[in-house]
C-alpha cells in the first residue's frame, strides 16, 4: 500500500519544503490542483527536480484537451496525471492512450461520479482509479471519507483490474478502516502537510498503513 | 450577443499578441484552461494587464476547492471564472457565493452534464451557463457544436434565468444557426485564434453575430 502526499494551498517553495520533511515516509508526491492552477507546470517541474526518485502525481483534474494536458504534465516530470471520471469518455481514453504511449500512468478521479459509471472506468486496467471525497464536500457539506462508496467498488475488484486509490480527509485515525477498502494507494493531504510536524505525522501514518497492509483481503 | 475569444494551446506572449489583433472586435477574452495549467495565474494577470477594459474569463474548469480557485482567479484579474456543471453542487454553490461576494461572475460549463441536471443549474440566476462541446469530443469523436443539446435548454429559458453561452467548434459558417439557440455569449477559439488573419476573422464573425442579433426570439 503506497502513501501519496498531496500538496495544496501553498507556494511551490512551501511544497518542496513540506515534501522534504515527509519524503522518507511517503512513496508518491502529488502536486495538487491548486498549485498547478496557481503556478502552472513550474510547480510540477520543481517537485520532480527536488525529488527525482519519487513518483510525482500531477493532479491536473483534466476534463478536456486530454492529450495536450497529459503531454504537458509528463514533459514537466510527472509520472502520473489525473483525469476526472466525470469527463467525456473520449477524453479519458485519450489520457489512457497518452499514458501508455509515454510509458506513464493515469489516475481516474471518481469525485462526483455516479456508481453506475464505475464499471466503464474499471476497464482501464493500467489506470489507478481514485475513490475521492472532495475538499468542498468535506469542508462545506460535512461529508467525510468515501467508505460508503467503496461498497460499489468491491464487486469490480479483480486481479487484472486497475489499482485503487483512496482520498478524502484521511487521518491516522481513519487508517484502520482502510483494511476493508483495500486500496493500493492512500492519499493524505492536510493530516501530513498541515501537521505541526509533517515528518512525525508522515512517519506515524506510514507505520499505521504498514500495520494493516498484511490484513488486506486478497483480490 | 457578446463575442468571447478563447485562447488555448499557445504561450502567454502569443495569447496577448493574438488577443491584441482581435481586440477591437471581441467583447470578452478567455484565458483557456491550457494556459492556466501550463503557466498558472500569471497568464490571467498578463491578459488583464494587457486588456484592462475587457472582461477577462479565467477558464479554471473548477471541480473542487472552489472558493480558493475562484478567489485566486479574481485576485489575478479575472472578471469571470468557470466551474464544471459536473462538479458537486456544494462546489458550484461555493463558486456562486464567491462570485457574488466579490461582485464578479461565474460561468457554469455544461460539458458532459446530462440534460436531467440542467434545471438544477439554471437556478443560479446570476451565472452564465455554457453549453459546450469539448475539444476532445470535436477532434476525437467528431461531435460538433452543441445545437442538439440546445433543445433541452429552451424550456428553461426565462427572463430571470442565467445568461447562456455557447461553445464548441463555432466558425463563421455556424453563426446563422445560433439565432435559434439564442445565446448571450458566443465563444470562438480556433476560428479566430488560429486563423491566418485573426483580426479579419474576428471582424467577420463579429459582423455575422450582429447580423443575427436582432433576429433572436425574445425570452
Interface residues (C-beta under 8 A of the other chain):
Chain A: X8 X9 X33 X34 X36 X37 X38 X39 X40 X41 X42 X43 X60 X61 X63 X64 X65 X66 X67 X68 X69 X72 X84 X86 X87 X88 X90 X91 X93 X94 X111 X112 X134 X135 X136 X137 X140 X141
Chain B: X8 X9 X33 X34 X36 X37 X38 X39 X40 X41 X42 X43 X60 X61 X63 X64 X65 X66 X67 X68 X69 X72 X84 X86 X87 X88 X90 X91 X93 X94 X111 X112 X134 X135 X136 X137 X140 X141
